[in-house]
Amino acid sequence: MTESGIGNINLKVLLMDSDYYVRQAVSSYLAWDRRTRVTFKADSLESMWEHIRQAPVAELPDVVVMDSDHFDSIDILRQTIIRLRERIDNLVVVCIAQFMNSVLVETAAEAGAGAYLLKQEVQLQIAQAICYALEHDFVVTPMVAQVCANSANLRITRAAILPEQQDFPELTDRIRQAVMLCVVEGMPAHLAADEMGISLNTVRGYIKEGYRILEAYDESEYPVDMTAQERAFMRLTALAHQEDDEEDTPPENATPSEEE
């Protein structure tokens, strides 16, 4: 079986964020992971809904990733999530946010969102987080879980916490920098050499060693047509293995806002 269903998962993703640079960054990270395909980047609610109204059924998103910080009110956030899930069957709504706001977390959970993630915590792992959300009722990043630990909402208190990024102890800062520049940012080796102030041969040596280290810590199988760069990105952004994930599915007949 391939890692996290690689080759078996093909998710159409709609991004909604008013920040141009965030849209571009998230889109590029998702593009590296063949399980996720960005079909539309919206800069506003209006453009998102216009796209959904016009898109053929086959091109409707499986996942909507949207910035929850820039909604005018919690009621608009709530109604947007509810409307999206009513409009598109089996849709997973992933809320991402720059700032921690427990009221927004509660609102998203009650409306049926599949995840609430802080941008500074999820970082490069956005594709991994989306796929992780497919396997759990509600996913949050560690700070969200900490701040909302006393919530009365069962979806929040039972939420799966997004695992940390896989650790690679042998990956030195310089090797990691070379891999980040050439793999994540797609920079040609000669430009990475200029950026790092080292020779082209040294950069190539760092990349080769980085690939070796990443592979040594990963026993996953990948599609035979996946490039070395793709595999490196998948390994670099992989989630730390969780031996026994706690069950986070609500009890039968429970509702998202059920209180203890």
C-alpha positions in Angstrom: 0.0 0.0 0.0 1.4 3.4 -0.9 1.9 6.2 1.7 -1.4 7.8 2.7 -3.1 6.5 -0.4 -0.7 8.2 -2.9 -2.0 7.1 -6.3 -5.4 6.3 -4.8 -6.4 9.8 -3.7 -7.1 12.6 -6.1 -8.6 15.6 -4.3 -9.8 18.7 -6.1 -9.1 21.6 -3.8 -10.6 25.1 -3.8 -8.6 27.8 -2.0 -10.2 30.9 -0.5 -7.9 33.5 1.0 -7.8 37.2 0.5 -4.0 37.2 0.8 -2.4 36.8 -2.6 0.9 35.4 -1.2 -0.9 32.9 1.0 -2.9 31.6 -2.0 0.3 31.2 -4.1 2.2 29.5 -1.3 -0.5 27.1 -0.3 -1.2 26.3 -4.0 2.5 25.5 -4.6 2.7 23.2 -1.6 -0.4 21.4 -2.7 0.9 21.1 -6.2 3.9 19.1 -5.0 1.6 16.4 -3.5 -0.2 14.5 -6.3 -3.1 13.7 -3.9 -4.2 17.3 -4.1 -5.0 19.4 -7.1 -6.0 23.1 -6.8 -8.8 23.8 -9.2 -9.5 27.3 -8.2 -8.0 30.1 -6.1 -10.6 32.6 -4.8 -9.7 35.9 -3.3 -13.2 36.5 -1.8 -16.4 34.7 -0.9 -18.1 36.2 -4.0 -15.5 34.8 -6.4 -15.7 31.4 -4.6 -19.5 31.2 -4.9 -19.4 32.4 -8.5 -16.9 29.6 -9.4 -19.0 27.0 -7.6 -22.2 28.1 -9.4 -20.5 27.8 -12.8 -18.3 24.7 -12.3 -19.4 21.4 -13.9 -20.4 18.8 -11.3 -17.2 16.8 -12.1 -15.1 19.8 -11.2 -16.7 20.8 -7.9 -14.1 20.6 -5.1 -13.7 17.7 -2.7 -12.0 20.1 -0.3 -12.4 23.8 0.4 -9.5 25.4 2.3 -10.4 28.8 3.5 -9.0 31.5 5.7 -11.3 32.0 8.7 -9.7 35.2 9.9 -11.2 37.5 7.3 -14.9 36.8 7.7 -16.9 39.9 8.7 -18.8 37.9 11.4 -19.0 34.5 13.0 -22.5 34.1 11.5 -21.1 34.5 8.0 -18.4 31.9 8.7 -21.0 29.5 10.1 -23.4 30.0 7.2 -20.6 29.7 4.6 -19.5 26.3 6.0 -23.1 25.1 6.2 -24.0 26.3 2.7 -20.8 24.7 1.2 -21.6 21.3 2.8 -25.2 21.5 1.6 -24.2 22.5 -1.9 -21.5 19.8 -2.4 -21.9 16.2 -1.2 -19.1 14.8 1.1 -17.2 18.1 1.0 -14.5 18.6 3.6 -14.0 22.2 4.8 -10.6 23.0 6.2 -10.3 26.3 8.0 -6.9 27.9 8.3 -6.1 30.9 10.4 -3.2 33.3 11.2 -4.5 34.1 14.7 -6.0 31.9 17.4 -9.6 32.7 18.1 -11.6 30.1 20.1 -14.9 31.5 19.1 -14.1 30.9 15.4 -13.0 27.3 16.3 -16.3 26.7 18.1 -18.2 28.1 15.1 -16.3 26.0 12.6 -16.8 22.8 14.6 -20.5 23.5 15.1 -21.0 24.2 11.4 -19.4 20.9 10.4 -15.9 21.9 9.3 -13.4 19.0 9.1 -10.4 20.9 10.4 -9.2 24.1 12.0 -5.5 24.7 11.5 -3.2 27.6 12.5 -1.0 28.5 9.5 2.2 28.9 11.6 1.7 25.3 12.8 0.7 23.5 9.7 3.2 25.3 7.4 4.4 23.0 4.6 2.2 20.1 5.8 -1.1 21.5 4.4 -1.5 18.6 1.9 -0.7 16.1 4.7 -3.2 17.8 7.0 -5.9 17.7 4.3 -5.4 13.9 3.8 -5.2 13.5 7.6 -8.6 15.2 7.9 -10.2 12.7 5.6 -9.5 10.0 8.2 -10.8 11.9 11.3 -14.0 13.7 12.3 -12.3 16.9 13.3 -8.6 17.9 13.2 -6.8 20.7 15.0 -3.3 21.9 15.3 -1.7 21.7 18.8 -2.2 25.3 19.9 -5.9 25.1 18.9 -6.2 21.9 21.0 -4.5 23.6 24.0 -6.6 26.8 23.9 -9.9 24.9 23.4 -9.2 22.1 25.8 -12.2 23.0 28.0 -14.7 23.4 25.2 -18.1 22.0 25.6 -18.2 20.9 22.0 -17.5 17.2 21.7 -16.0 17.6 18.2 -13.3 19.8 19.6 -12.5 17.9 22.8 -12.3 14.7 20.8 -10.5 16.2 17.9 -7.5 14.6 16.4 -4.4 16.7 16.9 -2.3 17.1 13.8 1.0 15.2 14.4 4.3 17.1 14.3 6.5 17.0 11.2 8.6 13.9 10.8 12.0 14.5 12.4 15.3 13.8 10.5 18.1 14.1 13.0 20.8 13.7 10.4 19.5 16.6 8.3 21.8 19.5 9.1 20.7 23.1 8.7 22.8 23.5 5.5 21.5 20.3 3.9 18.0 21.2 4.8 18.4 24.7 3.3 19.7 23.2 0.1 16.8 20.8 -0.1 14.2 23.5 0.8 15.6 25.8 -2.0 15.8 23.2 -4.7 12.9 21.0 -3.8 10.3 23.1 -2.0 11.0 26.4 -3.8 12.0 24.8 -7.1 15.2 26.8 -7.4 17.8 25.6 -9.9 21.0 24.3 -8.2 23.2 27.1 -9.5 20.9 29.8 -8.1 20.7 27.9 -4.8 24.5 27.9 -4.7 24.5 31.7 -5.1 21.9 32.0 -2.4 23.9 29.9 0.0 27.3 31.3 -1.0 28.7 27.9 -1.9 29.8 26.1 -5.0 27.5 24.3 -7.4 29.2 21.0 -6.6 28.6 21.5 -2.9 24.9 22.2 -3.4 24.6 19.1 -5.5 26.4 17.1 -2.8 24.0 18.5 -0.1 21.0 17.6 -2.3 22.3 14.0 -2.8 23.0 13.6 0.9 19.6 15.1 1.8 17.8 12.6 -0.5 19.8 9.8 1.2 18.8 10.9 4.7 15.2 11.4 3.8 15.0 7.9 2.2 16.7 6.3 5.2 13.9 7.3 7.5 11.1 6.3 5.2 9.9 2.8 4.4 6.9 3.9 2.4 6.2 2.8 -1.1 5.6 5.4 -3.8 4.2 5.2 -7.4 7.0 4.2 -9.8 6.5 7.4 -11.9 7.1 9.7 -8.9 10.2 11.9 -9.3 13.0 12.1 -6.8 11.9 15.7 -6.0 8.3 14.6 -5.4 9.5 11.8 -3.0 11.8 14.2 -1.2 8.9 16.7 -0.7 6.6 14.0 0.6 9.2 12.8 3.0 10.2 16.3 4.1 6.6 17.2 4.9 5.5 13.8 6.3 3.7 13.6 9.6 5.4 11.8 12.5 4.0 8.3 12.9 1.3 7.9 15.4 1.2 4.3 16.7 -2.2 4.4 18.3 -4.4 7.3 17.2 -7.2 7.8 19.7 -10.7 7.3 18.3 -12.1 10.8 17.7 -15.4 9.8 16.1 -18.5 11.1 18.0 -20.7 8.6 19.6 -23.8 7.4 17.6 -26.5 10.0 17.4 -24.2 12.7 18.7 -24.5 16.1 17.0 -21.6 18.5 16.3 -22.7 20.8 19.1 -23.7 18.2 21.6 -22.7 19.2 25.2 -21.5 17.0 28.0 
